[in-house]
Amino acid sequence: MAALAFVAVSLGIGAWAWRSLSPKSPRPAPSPYSKMVAYQQVRAAAPSKSLVAAQTASERKQIVSSALEKVLEDPDGALTDEMRRLLIESIAAHVSARAAPDASEYMQLVDAERMSWITPDEAKAWALISERYSAIYNRLPDRSNPRQVLQDLVEYELITKGEQLLSVGMGAQGSLLRVARVHTPQKAADLIWLGDQEHWYWHTGNVITPYVLRRPVMDADRLVARHGSVVVADASVVVTTPSARPLFLYSRWVWNPTLRVWHCRTMYSRGWSIYVVVF
């Protein structure tokens, strides 16, 4: 009996020693869902500045500009001083217009930008727009007047729904602005790679499909073909609305060296709340 007890104790000590000396099993990697939850919490805690408190469009633009200036990264050295200034001004103007009480500021911006309207015969481009427009106004949009359709949809978001942007994120967790020079059409379409952690933070969550009535007069693939390269920028800011938890307002910008303007290639919201983008 004593011998059996000794064997049992010896086996127990041996097992303990084996566990102690064996390498620990790695913890399971966090799931995509748990990462999204964690990043949503960080996003919610990101410092922000109110856009509602601003009395004028100029004040709103200055708030957004100050946030972007502090986070702009241009590792390729692609920007001139003029390009840098115009990029920040362009993004700030769009964010400010979405914080306005009505559509007038946004429509002034639309009229000032040199963009192309979708044409009446572009069935695919109109399909999503027609579905939303008819659901709101109980009639089909006038394809011959895309500007009026855009104004109607923006007025619905800002006035009827009251979905103005309330605040904009500040600092490295509240705003992103990354610039790159790319040499292929595919790279011009892809998100700029930020590294694993940053990419997870800025590019996770549901994408709310935008309603697009305008496009650049010359898209990035044609610019690459003509100039051999193109400068692009990814901008993302943490924003809030009256009905939404903090989410990202993302936009992709393309520099047209002939017109010397930045054109917005796409803009959408990303997160766990719904914020509709029309542009």
C-alpha positions in Angstrom: 0.0 0.0 0.0 2.8 2.3 0.9 4.5 1.5 -2.3 1.4 2.4 -4.3 1.1 5.7 -2.4 4.8 6.4 -3.3 4.2 5.7 -6.9 1.1 7.9 -7.0 2.9 10.8 -5.4 5.9 10.3 -7.7 3.6 10.3 -10.7 1.8 13.5 -9.4 5.2 15.3 -8.9 6.3 14.1 -12.4 3.1 15.4 -14.0 3.5 18.8 -12.2 7.1 19.0 -13.3 6.2 18.2 -16.9 3.5 20.9 -16.9 5.9 23.4 -15.4 8.7 22.6 -17.9 6.5 22.3 -21.0 5.8 25.4 -23.1 2.5 27.0 -22.3 -0.2 26.5 -24.9 -0.8 29.8 -26.7 -4.0 31.6 -26.0 -6.4 31.5 -28.8 -6.2 34.5 -31.1 -9.0 37.0 -30.5 -11.9 36.5 -32.9 -12.8 39.1 -35.5 -16.0 39.8 -33.5 -14.1 40.4 -30.2 -11.7 42.7 -32.1 -14.6 44.7 -33.5 -16.1 45.1 -30.0 -12.7 46.2 -28.6 -12.2 48.7 -31.3 -15.7 50.1 -31.0 -14.9 50.8 -27.3 -11.7 52.6 -28.3 -13.6 54.5 -30.9 -16.2 55.6 -28.4 -13.5 56.8 -26.1 -11.6 58.7 -28.7 -11.4 62.5 -27.9 -13.7 64.6 -30.0 -14.7 68.1 -30.7 -18.2 69.4 -31.1 -19.3 70.6 -34.5 -22.7 71.8 -33.2 -21.1 74.4 -31.0 -19.5 76.1 -34.1 -21.5 79.1 -35.2 -20.4 79.1 -38.8 -19.3 76.8 -41.6 -15.8 78.4 -41.3 -15.6 77.4 -37.7 -16.7 73.9 -38.5 -14.1 73.6 -41.2 -11.4 74.9 -38.9 -12.2 72.2 -36.3 -12.0 69.4 -38.9 -8.9 70.9 -40.5 -7.1 71.0 -37.2 -7.9 67.4 -36.5 -6.6 66.3 -40.0 -3.4 68.4 -39.9 -2.2 66.6 -36.8 -2.6 63.1 -38.2 -1.7 63.5 -41.9 1.0 61.0 -43.0 2.8 61.2 -46.3 5.5 58.5 -46.2 6.2 58.8 -50.0 6.7 62.5 -49.8 4.0 62.9 -52.6 2.4 66.1 -51.4 3.4 69.7 -52.3 2.3 72.4 -49.9 -0.6 73.2 -52.3 -1.7 69.6 -52.5 -1.6 69.3 -48.7 -3.6 72.5 -48.2 -6.3 71.6 -50.8 -6.6 68.0 -49.5 -7.4 69.2 -45.9 -9.7 71.9 -47.2 -11.6 69.5 -49.4 -12.2 66.9 -46.6 -13.1 69.6 -44.1 -15.6 71.1 -46.4 -17.5 67.8 -46.9 -17.5 67.1 -43.1 -18.7 70.6 -42.3 -21.5 70.4 -44.9 -22.8 67.2 -43.3 -23.0 69.0 -40.0 -25.0 71.9 -41.4 -28.7 72.4 -40.5 -29.9 72.2 -44.2 -28.6 71.2 -47.6 -27.5 74.7 -48.8 -23.9 74.4 -47.7 -23.5 71.0 -49.3 -25.1 72.1 -52.6 -22.8 75.1 -52.8 -19.9 72.7 -52.4 -21.3 70.4 -55.1 -21.6 73.4 -57.5 -18.0 74.4 -56.8 -16.5 71.0 -57.4 -15.6 69.9 -60.9 -17.3 66.5 -60.9 -19.4 64.6 -63.5 -23.0 63.7 -62.9 -24.3 60.2 -63.6 -26.2 60.1 -66.9 -30.0 59.2 -67.3 -29.2 56.0 -69.1 -26.9 54.5 -66.4 -29.4 51.9 -65.1 -27.1 50.3 -62.7 -26.1 53.6 -61.1 -29.7 54.7 -60.7 -31.1 51.4 -59.4 -30.1 52.0 -55.7 -30.9 55.7 -55.8 -34.3 55.1 -57.3 -35.2 52.5 -54.7 -34.4 54.9 -51.8 -35.8 58.0 -53.5 -39.2 56.3 -54.2 -39.3 54.9 -50.7 -38.9 58.5 -49.3 -41.0 60.5 -51.8 -43.3 57.9 -53.2 -42.2 58.8 -56.8 -39.3 58.0 -59.0 -36.4 60.4 -59.3 -36.1 62.6 -62.3 -33.0 61.1 -64.0 -32.6 64.2 -66.2 -31.9 66.3 -63.1 -29.5 64.4 -60.8 -28.6 67.7 -59.0 -32.2 68.0 -57.8 -32.3 64.3 -56.8 -29.1 64.8 -54.8 -30.5 67.9 -53.1 -33.7 66.1 -52.2 -31.9 63.2 -50.7 -29.5 65.4 -48.7 -32.4 67.5 -47.4 -34.1 64.3 -46.2 -31.0 63.3 -44.3 -30.3 66.7 -42.8 -33.8 68.1 -42.3 -36.4 65.3 -42.1 -34.2 62.8 -40.3 -32.0 65.5 -38.6 -28.9 63.4 -39.1 -26.3 66.2 -38.9 -22.8 65.2 -37.8 -22.4 66.3 -34.2 -18.7 65.9 -33.5 -15.5 64.9 -35.1 -12.7 62.7 -33.6 -9.4 64.2 -32.6 -6.0 62.7 -32.2 -4.6 59.4 -33.5 -7.7 57.4 -32.5 -10.2 60.0 -33.8 -8.9 60.9 -37.3 -6.8 59.3 -40.0 -5.3 60.9 -43.1 -2.8 58.8 -45.1 -1.4 59.6 -48.5 0.4 57.4 -51.0 1.7 57.6 -54.6 0.6 54.5 -56.5 1.5 53.2 -59.9 -1.2 50.7 -60.9 -5.0 51.0 -61.3 -5.4 48.2 -58.7 -3.4 50.0 -56.1 -5.3 53.2 -56.9 -8.5 51.3 -56.0 -7.2 49.5 -52.9 -7.2 50.9 -49.4 -3.8 52.2 -48.3 -2.3 49.5 -46.1 -1.9 50.8 -42.6 -0.4 47.8 -40.8 -2.3 45.1 -39.0 -3.5 46.9 -35.9 -4.3 50.2 -37.6 -6.1 48.5 -40.5 -8.2 46.5 -38.1 -9.1 49.7 -36.2 -10.0 51.9 -39.1 -11.5 49.3 -41.6 -13.7 47.0 -39.5 -17.4 47.2 -39.2 -20.3 47.2 -41.6 -20.1 49.5 -44.6 -23.3 51.4 -45.3 -23.6 51.6 -49.1 -23.5 55.2 -50.3 -25.8 56.8 -52.9 -23.6 58.1 -55.6 -24.7 60.7 -58.2 -21.3 62.2 -59.0 -17.9 60.9 -60.0 -14.5 62.4 -60.8 -14.1 63.7 -64.4 -11.1 61.4 -64.7 -10.8 58.4 -62.4 -7.6 57.0 -60.9 -7.1 54.3 -63.5 -7.0 56.8 -66.4 -4.8 59.1 -64.4 -2.3 56.3 -63.9 -2.4 55.5 -67.6 -1.8 59.1 -68.5 0.8 60.1 -65.9 2.3 56.7 -64.8 1.2 57.2 -61.2 -1.4 59.0 -59.1 -1.5 60.4 -55.6 -4.4 59.1 -53.5 -5.5 59.7 -49.9 -7.5 57.8 -47.4 -9.4 59.9 -44.8 -11.4 58.5 -42.0 -12.9 60.5 -39.0 -14.8 59.2 -36.0 -18.2 61.0 -36.1 -21.4 61.0 -34.2 -25.0 61.8 -35.2 -28.1 62.1 -33.0 -29.0 58.5 -33.6 -25.7 56.8 -34.1 -22.9 55.5 -31.9 -19.4 56.7 -32.9 -18.7 55.5 -36.5 -16.2 56.2 -39.2 -16.8 58.5 -42.1 -14.4 57.3 -44.8 -13.5 58.9 -48.0 -11.0 58.2 -50.8 -9.4 61.2 -52.6 -7.6 61.3 -56.0 -5.4 64.1 -57.1 -5.9 65.4 -60.6 -2.7 67.1 -61.6 -4.2 68.7 -64.7 -7.1 70.4 -62.9 -5.1 70.7 -59.7 -8.0 69.5 -57.5 -8.7 66.6 -55.3 -11.7 64.5 -56.3 -13.6 62.3 -54.0 -13.8 58.8 -55.5 -16.0 57.3 -52.8 -17.4 58.1 -49.4 -19.2 55.9 -46.9 -19.8 55.3 -43.3 -18.5 52.2 -41.5 -19.5 50.9 -38.1 -22.3 49.3 -36.2 -24.7 52.2 -36.7 -26.4 53.4 -39.8 -25.4 56.8 -41.3 -26.4 57.3 -44.9 -24.0 59.1 -47.2 -25.2 60.7 -50.4 -22.7 62.4 -52.7 
